[in-house]
Amino acid sequence: MLTKKQKQIFDYIKKFIKENGYSPSIPEIGKRFKLANSTIHEHIENLKEKGYLNKDNYKARSINLFEKKEFVSITILGMISAGQQIEMFEQRNESIAVPKTKIKPNQNYFGLKVVGDSMIEKNINDGDIVLVKQQNTTNSGEKIIALIDDNETTLKTFYKEKNHIRLQPGNKMMKPIIIERDRNFSIQGVVVDIIKSTKSEDTKFEEKTKIEKYSQLPTNQIICGDAIDIMRKIPDDSIDMTFADPPFNLNKKYGNYKDKKASEEYIKWCNQWFTEIVMITKSTGSILVQNIHKWLIYHANNLNKIAFFKHWIAWDSMSIPLGKTLLPAHYGILFYTKNQKGFKFHELRSPHKKCSHCNKMIKDYGGKKEQINPLGTLLSDVWSDIHRIRHRNRRDEHPCQLPEPLLERLVLMTTDEKDIVLDPFIGAGTTALASKRLGRNFIGIDIDPKYKSIIENKLKNVNYRITNGYTYNKQNPKITKYLRNLTISEKEGIYPLDNPLLLKSQRS
């Protein structure tokens, strides 16, 4: 089965040979289609493998035709998910050329472009096209197009089991979909062939295993480079916590990086670094991802397949309304863990507000003050006590600098001293600063060398703060004594009275 481009190249070669009596050269084909010679070589090799051409690699103009094959045109109806929910029948006005030998008479066939990586171990990769025979029944072990709950389509391997149907992904990082009897489910077709994309991710996936890993983790360093490439060098099960605050795809400019991708491309890119993060996280580790809600709904859906959801934290951070919309008043932080049990989690409490005159709790708590923990209430999943950096004189050049108390809280909540904290999009370096201040090791990654130098300069002026298991709080006498000896600059970023107090460590 030929792709549209392969069919065009094959037709050009046939016509050229017919008109000239000899075959075109690789540069001539490249010039005709405005493609690099390496790309043309790849197409020629694919045509050879499929039995349409023969070529002697040691001779010029040695492309020969094999026997003529007849083709039929198959319509590509749209995209199919292999990892995320995408509308299936999106009209694309595209078609593929398929040899008649692949098609049975009196049967309906269609093509779907694959989006996602849930079938990579079945050699179906993002960008490939699957040829589908339309039918509503199948046997266990066949790859099918399934419609779930009348609104979700997916490409998976079908297994009929005792009390349910199992839709199995071809990716060990992802969970199967279990279809109970009371759930709406139908088969749309069975995959009969795969048309490999010239940009298929299977090559990249294989290359990943060949990447040389760090023999020693580059802790307490800022690394300049692509986040995915760097994370592939980090050994599996070596990071205690990752905080990821990626570009939000809002067409902003971060140094030499332009934050503008097509939605489909952005989601795919995020899924790639999700996978890397989960693989390098320890069994006791946590993954925290901040973004705007437009993307977090996709992030949560995809992270649910490879990690365990714990919380959706709402960080109250007022923004500017644009157009006819509700005022955006918070960012979301997804909190996931590598395993469902046994992960690190440190309990945080907010001290009770007390009267300045009588020193008694202001809130009545429904007449049950005596039953309340005297050290405070548990920290909620809505954080309104940490504010954005509003003053220009306290900001760096980075357009999305986060306040240090936010990262200190996340670090204290999910790690112990000397643990390793990773930030793959470190930007202004807040994660590194908070980690160093709290006695954690860090690894920061950023694609722009300008931010690397800014962070390294700031790190020189950061000192480790002895917390004795607590965040700074004036209610603790030991901390109060320590605070008196701090300079004004050292006191910047210290939690105010109503910020949470770290009480104890627990394993969930």
Secondary structure, 3 states (H helix, E strand, C coil): CECHHHHHHHHHHHHHHHHHCCCCCHHHHHHHHCCCHHHHHHHHHHHHHCCCEEECCCCCCCEEECCCCCEEEEEEEEEEECCCCCCCCCCCCEEEEEEHHHCCCCCCEEEEEEECCCCHHHCCCCCCEEEEECCCCCCCCCEEEEEECCCEEEEEEEEECCCEEEEECCCCCCCCEEEECCCCEEEEEEEEEEECCCCCHHHHHHHHCCCCCCCCCCCCEEEECCHHHHHCCCCCCCEEEEEECCCCCCCCEECCEECCCCHHHHHHHHHHHHHHHHHHEEEEEEEEEEECHHHHHHHHHHHCCCCEEEEEEEEECCCCCCCCCCCCCEEEEEEEECCCCCCEEEEEEECCCECCCCCCECCCHHHCHHHCCCCCEECCCEECCCCCCCCHHHCCCCCCCCCHHHHHHHHHHHCCCCCEEEECCCCCCHHHHHHHHCCCEEEEEECCHHHHHHHHHHHCCCCCCCCCCCCCCCCCHHHHHHHHCCCHHHHCCCCCCCCCEEEEEEEC
